[in-house]
Structure formats: structure tokens, C-alpha cells
């Protein structure tokens, strides 16, 4: 059977990629995996311990929230990989030339994708879920259901992603194939935001906490969340079996709906992508070139290479939804007080967007080296020192992120009625705080550069991705507290204390403001000095390390499969 042959082939390819990866990649994966694993174990243990003091109603709410978060995260991470499997993989030309039914190819490609990011999510999720169950004293029925649930979560998320890809591929012409990837990432970010906002969209805003922390019973996430909570507490019954079957039926319906679009959306969509018309631009008039410094020249080159392909801007797509995310998070019973005191929303948003901002900044600057592609050899022979190349690249990415920060702060300025002073202050301190992570991202890009012309988001390899995520997490943990102390507005401490809310955001902000009040002006000055010195020291060190890497020569891993 051809499907069985393809499954064996893709399995061997996945094993080969893992087995024959370079020693540097293996070492980086071990380091990053160990760091993130310890962090995940800590969070899982803390979550399991918190379950021991919760009542059954709150455990149901937490389990349902976990279901939504896992599915939303799987969607956002799967969008670029699914697009690549369906339309950008180089083996499709050979596979479509063989007498293999389209449905068979689609199932084989679906299986191939399961062996990548979904398999990693499954293994990590089951491992951390087991730790949560052990620390929380879960019933034995929780563990087999943990395996079933994570498999269903992954299938549910992939069914949504595949359906969107196959549907949109029928309407976007081949000449706009690059834009399809952009649209899919935008939709993935929008779906992620909507799923995260389900609690705020459907939970009633009432004073009774037990009623407030409730999801609608018609949501499939509620069914699987209730059954999961019942298995945790040892009250699993026949009705919970029906709930699991109901969620499985919804997942199966989404998969069947996606399969109906395979013939037209997969094969014809791929053919349509390959028929992209390449238009040549008419030669324009020559411009008088002026002599520039090496750093400015590299900066200009980075800007021109980035604006040629709009897919490069996908790194910022999800981040632009942050103001709307914050708007919904802060709405509710405390909204009137927040509107009367915009400093509350200003401080809350500065803290809550800090980690996403660090992640976007690190990812964006890490793509700089691989973006050179085949022109990297030319860059090596130019009479430019490596420190100048690194400085130009770092300066461009830092300024670009500052522009994104400014746009985000201005949007929030309009939504929340901030003062101009607070808006400028937010731009200033966020810009200083991200300088170090931009340097870290650039250096990681010099060590783990990877070129995939079909997918501009793959500019560093898997080991580099995990290393970057570990460094972003560590950078966030070190810099969050001094940044919070530096920008905390002490004049609203009494207002925050008077707000009747159980939200973790405002409670955390109240703690930071209280510490800021106790330290006084000298403590704020020390905190501002620490965050500034920390960020710029990291930036200078990584800039020099990147410059030395450019001087020694950089190799890029070209994806040819």
C-alpha cells in the first residue's frame, strides 16, 4: 500500500534528521531543553500544588483554560510548518508526478507534520502534565486521559490550520502566493487572540466568583475540561465519557471538513503556487550615490532586503494584536476605575507586553544573518570589519523594533487615553530594555543561521530556536523586576488597592507598586541604573562577539529538502 510506504519513508527521514544532526545542534538542544525543562517542571509542580487547595469548580475552570491555551499555542506554532508541508516542500514536485491519489499524499503529509512540532508538544505536554498530576495527587484515571486529551488537542488545532490553508489556497492567485503565508500567519494570530479571549467574551461579569469563573456549557472546550477535571479529582463518570466522545466527534468533523478540500486546495493550490508570474521591474533612473559610513551602508542594505519580501514582516504580525488583547484583559468591573486613572492601564500594559516584545525582538534580530543567503560570501570579501557589519545589522533591527513599540504605544494611547508623558516614557524604557535581547538574537543568528527560501521564518535551526527561547526567558526574569520598579507610578497605589478584582495582573502590579513606594526615589534610581547597565552591557558584549564571528566567517545551513 502506497500510504504505508510513504509513512515509513517520512518516519525514516525524521529519524535521520535527528540522528545525523551536528554536535553543535545537539549540545544547544540539550542546554536549551534542560533550561526550559527545569522551568516547565517548576511551573507544573506549582500548578499541581495549587490544585490541592482549589475546589472542584475552580479546577474545572483551570483545566478548561489549559485546554484553550494548549490548542491556541499549537495553532500559532503550526501555521508556518503546515504551509511549508502543503505548498513549499521541494518533494511535492516528485510526489505529484507519481500515480498516487491526492488524498493519500495529503494523509502522508499530515503524518509527516505530526512528527515535527506536534510530536514535541505531545511529549512535553504529557511529561509536564504527569508532573502536575503527581504533585497534585491526581486520580489514576487522569494519566491515561492525559495521553488521549493531548492527542485530541493536537488534532483539533491542526484541523483548524489545515482547513484555513486549504480554503484560502483556492482564492489567492499564484502571483500572490507569498501573501498567502502572510494572511495565514495573520489569521493564526487572530485565532490565537480569540481563543485566549474566550473567558472574557463568555464569562459573565458578576461579583460572585463561582459564577464568574464559568465557561458556557456548549463550548467543546468545556466538555473536555470538565472530563479532565473529573479524572483529576477521581469523580470520572459515564457522562464524562460522553463529553470526551463529543469533543472527539467535533475534532473528527473538522478533519473530515478539511479532507473535502484536499483535491482542490492541495493539488490545485500547489499548481497555482508554482505558476507565480515573475515580473521584471523596469530599470529606473540612476541615482547619485554618496559615500556612507560602513555602518550606515549595512543599515540601508538591511532595510532594502527586508522590504522586498513582505513575508519578512510576519514576526510582528501577532504582536500588533497586543493592544486589543490588553484592552479585553483590562475590561470588566474595574474598567471605570481604569478609565479614570489611565496610569493603571499604562503600567499594566508595559509589564504584560514585555515578554512578547522580548520574544519578537530576539526572533527578528536572529534572522539577520541567514537573510544574507548566497550573498554572504560577497559580504566576507568586502573591506568592512565584522564589528561594522554587526553594528549596522543590530542598529537596523533595534530601530525597527523601536518603531513597532512606538506604533503599539500610540494605539494604546488612543484606546486607553494615556497622557503624552506616559506614552513617551513607555517608548523610552521599552526601547532601552530590548537593546540587550537584540544583541543576543544577532549573536545566535551568527551561530545557528539557516536558509529556507520557501519560508523566511526559518532563519535559525531548531537548536538555535530553543537556545533563543531559553535566553529570552532568562533575560525576562532578570530584567522584569528592575524595569517594573523604574516605571511604577506610585501615585496610583491607593487606587489599585481599592479595585475589587481577583485578576492576577492587577494584583501583581499592586505588589510592584508597593515595593516601589517602600524603596523611594533612591531605589528607583538604582533600578533604572540596573536595567540600563544590564541591557547595554549585554548589547555591547554580544555585538563584539558577533563582530568576531563575522571576521572569522559564518556558514549558513541551506535547506535543500
N, C-alpha and C positions, 0 to 999 in steps of 0.2 A: 504494500500500500504506500502510495507516494507521500501521504501525510506523515506516516511513521518514519519514512526515510528522512524527510525534512526536519522532523523533530530531533532525530538522532544527530543530524548534521549540525543544527543550531546548538544542541547541547555540547557537542564536541568543541565547537567554536568558542563557546562561553568558557569551558574548562581550559582551553588552550590560551585564551586571553589572560586568565588568572594565573595559570601555571608558568607562563613564559613572560610575565611582566618583569620589568627591570628591578634590580635590587634597590634602587633609589625609590621607586614607586612602592615597593613592599615595605621599606623602612618608614616611609611617610605615612602609609596606611596604618601601620602598627602604632605609630606615635599619635596620629590624629584619632584613630579608633579608640586607643586607650584613654586619651583625654576625654573624648566625648562619651565613652562608655562609663567612666567614673562619674561624670556629671549626670548622665542618664540614670545611673544606679542611685545616686543621691536623691534625685527628683522622684524616682519611682518609690524609693523607701519612704520618703517624706509623704508622698501621696497615699501609700498603703497605711502608714501610721495615722494619717488624718481620717481615713475611712473608719478606724476603730472608734472614733468619738462622734461620728455622724449618725443621724437617724436614717431609717430606710428611705424616706422621701428625698433627702439630700443626696444619698448615694445614687439614687436613680437619676437625679439631675446631673450629677458629676459624670456618671457613665455615659449618659446621652451626649453631654458636652464633649467628652472624649471621642465618641463616635464621629461627631460632626468635625472635630479638629483633625482626626486621622484621615477622613475622606477628603476634606478640603486640602490638607497638605499633600496627599497623594496626587490630587488633581493638578496642583500648581507645579509639582516636580515632574509630572508625566507629560505635560504638554509638548515641550521641545523634543523629547525622545520619541513620542508617538508620531509626531510629524516626520521625523527623520526615518523611522521604520517604514512608513507608508509611502513617502514620496522622494526621499533624498538618499536612500540606501543604494549603493552602487551595484548591488547584486540583483536589483529588480529587473534590469535590462535582460540579464540572462534568464531569470526565472520566468518572466513573461513570454520569452521566446520558446519555452518548453511547453509540451502539451499537458499542462497542469491546470485544473479548474481554478478560477479566481477565488472561490470560497476556500479551497484547500490552501492556497497561498496566504490568504488572509488569516486563517487559523494558525498557520505556521509562524507568520509574523507576529501574531498576538502572543504566541508561546515564547517567541524569541524576546519580546519585550518583557514578559514576565520574569525572565532570567536576569534582568538588569535591576533597575531601581525598585520595582515592586517586590522582588525577592529580598532585597536588602531591607526594605520597610517591614516585610513579614518577619524576617529573622530578628531584627532589632525590636520590633513591637512585641513579639511573643516573649523574647527574653526579658524585656523591661516589665511586661505585664505579669510574668511569672514572679518577678521580684516584688511587684506591688501586691500580688496575691499572698505571697509568703509573709511579708511584713504586716499585712492587714488581716491575717488569719482567715483567708478565704476558704469557702467550702470546696471539697474536691471537684464538684461539678463545674467550678469556674475554669479549670485548666483545660479540659477538652473543648469547652465552648470558646475559650480564648483562641485556639487554633482555627476553629470554624469561623469565628467572627472576623478575624483579621483577613482570612481568605475572602470572605464576602465583602469586606470593606474595600479591598483592592479591586475586586471585580466590579463593584458598584462605581468606583471612581473611574476606572478605565473605560467602562461602558459609556460614561458621560463624555470623556475625552475623545474616544473613537467616534462616537456619534457626531460630535461637533466637527471633527476633522472631515469625516466622510460627507457631511451635509454641505459644509462651506466649499469643499473642493469642486462641487458641481456648479457653483455660481461665480467663482472667481476665475477669470480667464488666465490662460497660461502666461500672458505677458505681465500678469500681476502676481506671479507665484511667490515672489519674495514677500509681498504684502500679506499673503495668506498666513505666513508664520507670525507676522506682527499681529494680525487680527486674532489668531488663536491664542497668543500669549495675553492679549488684552482681555479676551473672553475668559481665559483661565483665571486671570487676576480678578475679574468681576465675579465669577462663580465663587472664588475663594472668599471674597469680601462678603457676598450674600450669605454664604453658609455660616461664616463666623457671626454674622448679624442675626441669625435665626432667633437666638434668645431674646434680642431686643425687639425684633419685629413681631413676635408672637406671644411673649410673656406679658401678662397683664401688669400694669404699673400700679400696684396696690401696696398698702402698708403691711399686710400680712405676709411675712417672709415665706411661709409654707406655700401660699397660693402664688406668690410672685415667682418662686423658683419652680416653674412648671412648664413643660413643653406641651403643645397640642397633641391630643391622642391620635390624630390622623396622620401625623408625620411618621414615615418608616423609621426614622432615626429613633423616635420614641419607643417603637416596638422592640428594636434590638437593644436599646439602652435599658429598658425595663427587664428584659430577659437576662441581660448580662448582670445587672444588679441583683436579680433574684438568685442567680447561680453563685454570686459572691457571698450573699448572706445565708445561703442554704435553704431558700424558700422556692426553689425552682419547681414549677408545676406543669401540668399539661397545657394550660393557657400560654405559658412562656414558650413551649414548643411551637404552638400555633404562631406566635409572634416571630419566631426565628424563620419559620416556613414562609410567613408573609413577607418578610424582608428579602428572603431568597427569591421569592416569586417576583418581586419588584426588580431585583437585580437581573434575573433571567429575562424579564420583559425588556429591559434596557439593552441587554446583549442581543436579543432577537431583533429589536428595532434597528440596532446598528448593523446587523448582518443583512438586513433588507436593502441597505445602501451600498453593499460591498461592490457589486458588479459595476454600478455607475460611478460610485465615489472613489473606489480604489483603482481599478484598472484604467478607466477613462480619465479619472483625475490625474493619474500618473502620466498618461499620454499627453494630457493637456499641459502639465507642468513642463514636459520635455519640449513642447512646441513653443517655448517662450521666444518671442521675437527679440533679436538683438539689434537695436538701433544704434547707429553711429552718430555721434554728435558732430555737427559741423565745426570745422576749425574756427575758433574765434580770433579776434584781433589780438595781436601780441601786446602784452603789457610791459611797460618799462619795469624791469626788475631792479630792486635796490638791494644793497648789501645789508644783510642782517646778521645779528649775532647767532652763534650755533644754537643756543637755547631757544631763541625766538623762531629760528628756521624749523627746528624739530617740532615746536608747538604748532606752527602753521601746518606742517605736514600731517600731524595727528588730526587736526581739525578737518582737513580736506579728505583724508582717508575715512574718517568717521561719517561724514555727511554723504558720502557716495552710496552707502547702503543703509537704508532705514532700519534694517533688522538689527543693526548695532545698538539701536536705542531701546531695545527690549529690556535692558537692565533697569530702566527707570519706569517701565510700564506699570508694574504693580505698586511702586512707591507713590505714584500720583494719586492712588486711591486712599492714601493715608489720611488726608484731611476729612474725607467723607466717613472713614472708619472712626476717626476720633469724634466726629460730630454725633454719630449714633451712640458711641460708648458713653459720652458725657450727657446725653439727653436722658430725660426721666424726671423723677421727683426733684432732683437737685438742679434742674435746668434753669429755673427762675433765679436762683441764687447765683449760679454761674454767670448768667447774663448780667446781673447787677455787679458782679466782680469779675471782669474778664481776666484778671491775673490768675485766677484758678485754672481756667481752661488753658491759658498760655503756659503755665508751669507744667500742667498735666501732659500737654502735647509735646513739650520739649523732652520730657522724660520717656514717654511711650514711643516716640518715633526714633529714639536714639539707636536702639539695636537694629531696626530695619535700615536705618541710614548707614550704620557701620557696615552692614552686610552688602548693601548696594555699592558703597564706595570701594570696598575691598574687591568685589567681583569685577567692577568696572575697570579699576586700575590694573587688575591682573591680566586683562585681555590685551593690554597694550603691546606686549612683545610678540605674541602669536599673530596679531593683526598685521605685522610686517610681512608674513608669508614668505614668498620666494624672493622678496626684495631685501631680506635680512643680510644676504651676502654682500649686496651693494652697500648697505649701511656699515658693514665691517671695514670696507676699504676706503671709506670717506675719511678725510683728515679731520675727524671730530673725536674728541676724547669721550670715553664712556660716561664720565660724570656729566658731560654736556647733554648727551643723549638721554640719560636717566632724568636729568633736571627738566628737560623740555617735556618729556612724557609725564612726569609727575606733576609739573605745573599745569599742564593742559587738563589732566583728569581732576586735579584738585579744584581748578577754576570751574570746570563743568559741574562738579558736584555742588559747589557753592551756588551756581546759577539755579540748580534744581532745588536746593534748600530755600533760596530766595523766593522761587515760584510757590513752593509749598507754604512758606510763612505768609506770603501775600494772600493766598487763598484762605488760610485760616484767619488772617486779619479781616477779611471780608465776612467770613462766616460767623466769627465769634466777637467781632467788634473790638479787637485789640487796639491799644494805643500804638502810635508810630515808634515810640521809645522801646516798648516791649518787642515789637517786631524786629527792629534793628538789633536789639540785644540778642534775640534768639538766633538771628542770622550770624552774628559775630561769634558767639560762643560755640555754636554748632560747627561753624567753619574751622575754628581752632581745634575742636575736639576730633575732627575727622582727618586732620593732617597726617597723624601717625599711621592710621589704618590705610591711607592711600599709599604711603611708602611701603608698608608691609605687603599690600596687594601687588605693587610693582615688582618687589623682590621675588615673591612667589611666582609671578609670571615669568621671570628670568630663569627659574629653576624647573618649572613644570609646564613649559609652553607646549601647546598642542594646536595644530591647524586642521580644522574641518571646514572646508569651503562651503559645504552644504548647510552647515549650522554654525553661525557666528557665535552662538552662546558657548560652544565648546572650545574655549581658548586656553584652558588648562586641563590636565588629565585628572583622573579620578583621585589620585593621591594628592595632587595639588588642591583639589576641591575640599577634601577633608581637612587638609592642613590649614587652608584658609578659614574654614568654618571654626576650627579649634582656636585659631589666633583671634578671630573676631570675638568669639565668646570670652576668651581670656582678657582681651582689650576692653570689652564692655564691663566685665566685672571689676576691673581695676579703675576705670575712668568714670563709672557712673556716679559713685558717691561724691568725689570732688566736684564733678560738674553740677550735680544736684545742689550741693551746698553753695556753689558760686552763684547760681541763678535763682535760688529760692527767695520768693518775695515774702519777707517777714510780716508785712503789713496786713496779710490776709490770714494769719494763723488762727485768729478767733473766729473768722468766717468759716474756715474749713472744719473747725471743731464743732460748729453749730449745725453743720449739714447732716441730716439724718439719712445715712446711706450705709449699706454694707459692701459697697464696691471696693475692691482691693486697690484700685488706682488711687482714689482719694484718701484712703486710709494710709497708704504708703507715702503719699505726698505730705500728709499731715505729720508723719513721723520725721521726714526730712526737714520740714519747716521748723518743727520743734527743736531739733538738733541745731539747726541754723540759728535760732534765737538764742540758745544757750551759749554758743561759741562767740557770738558778737562779731564786730567788724574785723577784728584781727583774724579770727578763724576763717572768715570769708576770704580775706586776702591770701591766707595760706593755701586755702583750697583752690583759688584762682591761679596761684603760682604753680601749684602741683599739676593741675590739668594742663596748663600751658607748657610747662617744662617737660612733662611726660610726653605730650603729643609731638612737640617739635624735636625732642631728643630722639624719639623713635623714628621720626621722619628723616632726620639727618643721618642716623646710623644706617637705615635701610637704603637711603639714597646713595651713600658711599658704597655699600655692598652691591647694589645694583650696578653702579658705575664700574666697579671692578669686574662684575660678570660680563658686561658689555665689552670691556677691554680684552678679557680672556677669550671671548667668543661664546655664542649661545647657539644651541641646537634646538630645532623645533620638531616635535613628533608629528609627522604628516599622516593624517588618517586616509588610508587608501582602500579600505574595505567598503 
